[in-house]
Amino acid sequence: NTETLFDFFHMIDTLTTTYVIMEYVAGEDLKSCLRALGCLEEEEARAIVREVVSAVHFLHQRHIAHGDIKLENILFDAAGNAKLCDFGMAIKITDGQMLEE
């Protein structure tokens, strides 16, 4: 489900760096929210997990491993939807490839 990932607008490859132009989300990350709230209601937690799993499933169907899923890389948009961000460690995987880290 692409609603749980940031919209990518453009990618620029240079000899040394890849630049990605993507959607800006001004919301807080999950770590900050948990620090402020202390805990979440079970239904809220389920919704967040469902959205993150949906994003990971979408990526894995396209043979992409995110590589850095953590609380700080889950942001909330203005509608309160969880979005997986920070693809700096993401890699393209081939069929049968085993990831060790």
Secondary structure, DSSP 8 states (H G I E B T S, - for coil): -GGGB--EEEEEE-SS-EEEEE----S-BHHHHHHHHSS--HHHHHHHHHHHHHHHHHHHHTTEE-----GGGEEE-TT--EEE---TT-EE--TT-----
